[in-house]
Amino acid sequence: TYGDWSSDVCSSDLYLDAKKLWKTLQRFTYLYGYWSVREKWTKILIAEAQIKGDSIFCAELIAANGWISLMREGEVNIADACKSFEEALVILREIEVIGTDRKLYDDVILTIYLNLAAAKVRQYEFSNAKNILFMFVSLWRQRTTVKQRRTSVVNRHFNRFYIRYLLYRGEYFYRKDMPWRAERYYALVDILCQKIDWT
């Protein structure tokens, strides 16, 4: 049963396997509507990540549950999402990042910035959203080279972050009742998605 399985993961050395499995299945569980199962599993892994001192993964998990809250929409869910994203950012800011952890750290914090900005847009907190989007762009430019920012299939990983930024920037203007500006961003998103074969 689910309960037996989750107990086994947390009481044994299967943590790394569970972490790998979560990273593999997180998108599947989101796309196919296994949100409640994913949330339960994520909460178990959050507790285990805290015990193991795996702070980056812990922040990623907390933010992942925030993403599900954001997708559920509604005032309370979006507020919950914001709390999760902000909690994850606090954890990340307390980490001293060294070596190979840098890329993972950057990926997680960039994702959280984007998701938090989207949440703030949906709360109509446009000033906060704009500041967070600025922080995203600033960090994205610091952590990528000009070559990596070129739109291509090879650079798909880096381009996806930027495309999501453009998407949420479009939503920002759409919700500010400026559809003509939003349309420009959405059109650019469409063009760039085609260029990197992201459908």
Secondary structure per residue as TSV (DSSP state, phi and psi in degrees):
chain	resnum	aa	ss	phi	psi
A	1	T	-	360.0	166.6
A	2	Y	H	-58.8	-44.3
A	3	G	H	-61.3	-44.6
A	4	D	H	-61.4	-45.1
A	5	W	H	-61.1	-45.5
A	6	S	H	-65.6	-36.2
A	7	S	H	-64.8	-40.7
A	8	D	H	-61.0	-43.0
A	9	V	H	-62.9	-44.1
A	10	C	H	-80.4	-18.0
A	11	S	H	-103.7	7.6
A	12	S	S	-133.0	-173.4
A	13	D	S	-87.3	22.3
A	14	L	-	-86.8	9.1
A	15	Y	H	-54.9	-48.1
A	16	L	H	-63.6	-37.1
A	17	D	H	-66.5	-41.4
A	18	A	H	-64.3	-39.2
A	19	K	H	-63.2	-46.1
A	20	K	H	-63.1	-42.3
A	21	L	H	-64.3	-41.6
A	22	W	H	-60.7	-46.2
A	23	K	H	-62.4	-33.7
A	24	T	H	-72.7	-39.9
A	25	L	H	-97.8	-7.2
A	26	Q	H	-59.0	-42.2
A	27	R	H	-68.4	-40.8
A	28	F	H	-59.5	-47.4
A	29	T	H	-65.2	-31.7
A	30	Y	H	-71.3	-50.3
A	31	L	H	-66.1	-33.7
A	32	Y	T	-101.6	13.3
A	33	G	T	79.8	18.4
A	34	Y	-	-88.3	50.0
A	35	W	H	-67.6	-42.7
A	36	S	H	-66.7	-41.6
A	37	V	H	-62.6	-45.2
A	38	R	H	-61.2	-41.8
A	39	E	H	-63.7	-42.7
A	40	K	H	-62.6	-47.1
A	41	W	H	-62.1	-42.3
A	42	T	H	-63.5	-41.6
A	43	K	H	-62.0	-39.7
A	44	I	H	-63.0	-44.3
A	45	L	H	-69.2	-31.9
A	46	I	H	-60.0	-48.3
A	47	A	H	-59.4	-42.7
A	48	E	H	-70.1	-38.8
A	49	A	H	-63.2	-36.6
A	50	Q	H	-65.0	-42.2
A	51	I	H	-63.1	-41.9
A	52	K	H	-77.8	-11.1
A	53	G	T	73.5	24.4
A	54	D	-	-89.8	74.4
A	55	S	H	-65.9	-39.2
A	56	I	H	-64.2	-45.2
A	57	F	H	-66.1	-37.8
A	58	C	H	-59.5	-45.7
A	59	A	H	-63.4	-41.0
A	60	E	H	-61.3	-41.3
A	61	L	H	-66.3	-45.2
A	62	I	H	-60.7	-44.0
A	63	A	H	-66.3	-32.9
A	64	A	H	-64.0	-40.9
A	65	N	H	-67.5	-33.2
A	66	G	H	-61.7	-38.8
A	67	W	H	-61.7	-42.1
A	68	I	H	-63.8	-41.4
A	69	S	H	-60.7	-41.4
A	70	L	H	-62.9	-40.5
A	71	M	H	-68.8	-26.0
A	72	R	H	-73.2	-18.3
A	73	E	-	60.1	-175.6
A	74	G	S	88.5	149.2
A	75	E	H	-57.0	-46.8
A	76	V	H	-67.1	-43.9
A	77	N	H	-64.3	-40.2
A	78	I	H	-67.5	-38.3
A	79	A	H	-62.9	-41.7
A	80	D	H	-61.5	-40.7
A	81	A	H	-60.4	-46.9
A	82	C	H	-57.9	-43.9
A	83	K	H	-60.0	-43.3
A	84	S	H	-63.8	-46.2
A	85	F	H	-63.1	-41.7
A	86	E	H	-67.4	-38.6
A	87	E	H	-62.6	-42.9
A	88	A	H	-62.8	-39.7
A	89	L	H	-65.3	-38.6
A	90	V	H	-59.9	-45.0
A	91	I	H	-60.1	-45.7
A	92	L	H	-65.2	-36.0
A	93	R	H	-70.2	-17.8
A	94	E	T	-90.7	-0.7
A	95	I	-	-93.2	137.7
A	96	E	-	-94.8	110.8
A	97	V	-	-91.4	129.3
A	98	I	-	-134.2	155.5
A	99	G	T	55.5	-133.5
A	100	T	T	-70.7	-14.1
A	101	D	H	-68.7	-17.5
A	102	R	H	-58.9	-47.1
A	103	K	H	-64.0	-45.2
A	104	L	H	-60.9	-46.0
A	105	Y	H	-56.5	-49.2
A	106	D	H	-61.9	-43.4
A	107	D	H	-60.0	-43.5
A	108	V	H	-67.7	-46.1
A	109	I	H	-69.1	-36.6
A	110	L	H	-63.4	-42.3
A	111	T	H	-62.4	-43.0
A	112	I	H	-66.1	-41.4
A	113	Y	H	-56.7	-46.2
A	114	L	H	-62.1	-45.6
A	115	N	H	-67.7	-39.3
A	116	L	H	-66.6	-39.8
A	117	A	H	-61.3	-43.9
A	118	A	H	-60.3	-41.5
A	119	A	H	-63.8	-42.9
A	120	K	H	-65.7	-36.8
A	121	V	H	-60.6	-43.2
A	122	R	H	-72.4	-17.0
A	123	Q	T	-91.1	1.6
A	124	Y	T	61.8	29.1
A	125	E	-	-95.6	73.5
A	126	F	H	-66.6	-36.1
A	127	S	H	-64.5	-46.1
A	128	N	H	-62.7	-43.4
A	129	A	H	-59.6	-44.6
A	130	K	H	-61.9	-42.5
A	131	N	H	-62.7	-41.7
A	132	I	H	-68.0	-40.5
A	133	L	H	-62.7	-37.0
A	134	F	H	-64.0	-42.9
A	135	M	H	-61.4	-39.5
A	136	F	H	-59.7	-52.8
A	137	V	H	-60.3	-41.8
A	138	S	H	-60.6	-48.8
A	139	L	H	-67.7	-41.1
A	140	W	H	-59.9	-41.1
A	141	R	H	-69.7	-36.5
A	142	Q	H	-65.1	-36.7
A	143	R	H	-95.5	0.0
A	144	T	S	-126.9	151.4
A	145	T	-	-90.2	166.5
A	146	V	H	-58.7	-39.9
A	147	K	H	-63.0	-41.9
A	148	Q	H	-67.4	-27.3
A	149	R	H	-81.6	-9.7
A	150	R	S	-66.3	136.6
A	151	T	-	-74.7	113.2
A	152	S	S	-163.7	163.0
A	153	V	S	-62.2	-37.4
A	154	V	T	-59.4	-37.6
A	155	N	T	-95.8	20.4
A	156	R	H	-51.2	-42.1
A	157	H	H	-56.8	-47.8
A	158	F	H	-72.4	-39.0
A	159	N	H	-64.5	-35.1
A	160	R	H	-60.5	-38.9
A	161	F	H	-59.6	-47.3
A	162	Y	H	-66.6	-38.3
A	163	I	H	-63.9	-41.6
A	164	R	H	-63.7	-37.5
A	165	Y	H	-58.9	-47.4
A	166	L	H	-62.2	-38.8
A	167	L	H	-61.1	-47.0
A	168	Y	H	-73.4	-28.0
A	169	R	H	-66.8	-38.6
A	170	G	H	-62.8	-43.8
A	171	E	H	-62.5	-37.6
A	172	Y	H	-54.5	-49.6
A	173	F	H	-72.4	-34.7
A	174	Y	H	-61.1	-46.0
A	175	R	H	-74.2	-15.6
A	176	K	T	-89.1	11.4
A	177	D	T	61.1	41.9
A	178	M	-	-126.6	63.6
A	179	P	H	-61.3	-28.5
A	180	W	H	-66.1	-34.1
A	181	R	H	-76.8	-39.2
A	182	A	H	-59.3	-40.9
A	183	E	H	-59.9	-37.7
A	184	R	H	-61.6	-43.6
A	185	Y	H	-66.7	-43.7
A	186	Y	H	-63.3	-37.5
A	187	A	H	-65.1	-40.7
A	188	L	H	-65.5	-40.1
A	189	V	H	-57.3	-46.3
A	190	D	H	-60.0	-46.2
A	191	I	H	-62.6	-47.3
A	192	L	H	-68.0	-37.5
A	193	C	H	-60.5	-40.8
A	194	Q	H	-65.4	-39.1
A	195	K	H	-64.0	-35.6
A	196	I	T	-100.4	8.4
A	197	D	T	58.7	46.6
A	198	W	-	-107.9	99.5
A	199	T	-	-113.3	360.0
